[in-house]
Amino acid sequence: MQAALSRPKLISLAAGFTDNPTLPTEISRKLLDEILRAPETGQPAMQYGITAGEYNLRELTARHLQKLDGVNPAAPSHSPGRLMITGGSQQLLYMTLEALCDEGDIILVEDPTYFVFLSILQSRGIRARGVKLERNGIDLAHLGLVLQLLKKSGGLRRVKALYLVSYFQNPTGVSTSFEKKSRILKMLKSFEGAAGHPIYLLEDGAYRELRFDGPDIPSALMAPGATGRVIYTGTYSKPFAPGARIGFGILPEPLFTAVQRVKGNHDFGTANLLQQLLARALETGLYDEHVAKIQKRYRQKAQVMKQALAEHFPPEVEIWESGGGLYFWARLPRKISAGMNSGVFKAALEADVLYVPGELCYADDPARRKPANEMRISFGSASGENISEGIKRLGNVLKKFID
Ligand SMILES: Cc1ncc(COP(=O)(O)O)c(C=O)c1O
């Protein structure tokens, strides 16, 4: 962001921001006006609310998730009573770790993973262990090996959860099949006896609704043995508006109560007015209309980026493409670093284009060196024109280094 401010011509393909022109400003203005015009809705919206979130939005969100997962409204797995509304899903991730972990505990993560999650771990003195990520999700054999090694070393007692960004993952765009989620859950359970406590599957579905290709995948809440073991987090930031900062999650007891207590200390409830806005958007169907619109928009932008990559990137670069989300993942030949201090990063900045160095997305894990030859490239916030131009600039930089 600093670089962007000091270089007006810089094209940022780095930020995970969403598309500006399609943000729902018109819808929000109309709905907020409706809410605030009538005292019976306006006054409560401007008042304090409930720590776990407004019941109406919790119900609507539970119904929304039930629809995505194809379960009936009575399903206890998707009960509004276990659903919490939070200040973005980021707050929920933080609070979950605060409630679940002590300093020195271990969370298993995809290798690579969402780098702000790693930063939460670091800030709370929680250790991370990476599980190899392949194009179809984590490598189950490697997960088994990591768990075995932790068991041998006595570390298993500190393992509290596996964090999985299961839909169009940040940073790689990878999605995890339902079958794989079920097998992960089963494997985690098989180590619980030795761990001496539950090992949760923390599923982060932040990008789930930014799907522009292929069918939706049911969440891990639907997997056999999910009861009491799956924490599911979602957000209205990506499909609606990051500025509204509304996230949500389903948590099993006793975690729900523990996280609710933490939230009581943080803010005793997410901004009521914004919860009412989301509730109205869902109730009126405007939310669904909006999601359909942005799915189309991201399909187009992804297509623009794909074409530009084909045209301008050297063939030695392996590109991981996704059916949703905001990112492409590029892997350079192993010997070429794209890290923060690399020649590639500096040359890209000189050429006025920015990406996220992949190495930032790897946990500090003593079991391996962090790969430095990867980059996350986002088509979320740049215009079509800037996507093409940014990829062209980046491609020219890479050609020099690969030659
Ligand atoms: C994987 C992932 N999870 C969670 C979040 C948090 O989003 P929010 O707090 O806006 O819901 C992000 C934001 O970029 C993300 O990429």
Ligand as a Chemical Component Dictionary entry (heavy atoms), coordinates in Angstrom:
data_LIG
# 
_chem_comp.id                   LIG 
_chem_comp.type                 NON-POLYMER 
_chem_comp.pdbx_formal_charge   0 
_chem_comp.three_letter_code    LIG 
# 
loop_
_chem_comp_atom.comp_id 
_chem_comp_atom.atom_id 
_chem_comp_atom.alt_atom_id 
_chem_comp_atom.type_symbol 
_chem_comp_atom.charge 
_chem_comp_atom.model_Cartn_x 
_chem_comp_atom.model_Cartn_y 
_chem_comp_atom.model_Cartn_z 
_chem_comp_atom.pdbx_ordinal 
LIG C1 C1 C 0 -8.892  -16.724 3.381 1  
LIG C2 C2 C 0 -9.439  -15.518 4.052 2  
LIG N1 N1 N 0 -10.120 -15.671 5.185 3  
LIG C3 C3 C 0 -10.636 -14.627 5.837 4  
LIG C4 C4 C 0 -10.481 -13.341 5.367 5  
LIG C5 C5 C 0 -11.045 -12.222 6.178 6  
LIG O1 O1 O 0 -12.024 -11.504 5.513 7  
LIG P1 P1 P 0 -13.112 -10.669 6.259 8  
LIG O2 O2 O 0 -12.598 -10.314 7.620 9  
LIG O3 O3 O 0 -13.321 -9.471  5.428 10 
LIG O4 O4 O 0 -14.326 -11.531 6.366 11 
LIG C6 C6 C 0 -9.763  -13.124 4.175 12 
LIG C7 C7 C 0 -9.560  -11.765 3.642 13 
LIG O5 O5 O 0 -8.931  -11.521 2.679 14 
LIG C8 C8 C 0 -9.233  -14.245 3.503 15 
LIG O6 O6 O 0 -8.534  -14.113 2.371 16 
# 
loop_
_chem_comp_bond.comp_id 
_chem_comp_bond.atom_id_1 
_chem_comp_bond.atom_id_2 
_chem_comp_bond.value_order 
_chem_comp_bond.pdbx_ordinal 
LIG C1 C2 SING 1  
LIG C2 N1 SING 2  
LIG C2 C8 DOUB 3  
LIG N1 C3 DOUB 4  
LIG C3 C4 SING 5  
LIG C4 C5 SING 6  
LIG C4 C6 DOUB 7  
LIG C5 O1 SING 8  
LIG O1 P1 SING 9  
LIG P1 O2 DOUB 10 
LIG P1 O3 SING 11 
LIG P1 O4 SING 12 
LIG C6 C7 SING 13 
LIG C6 C8 SING 14 
LIG C7 O5 DOUB 15 
LIG C8 O6 SING 16 
# 
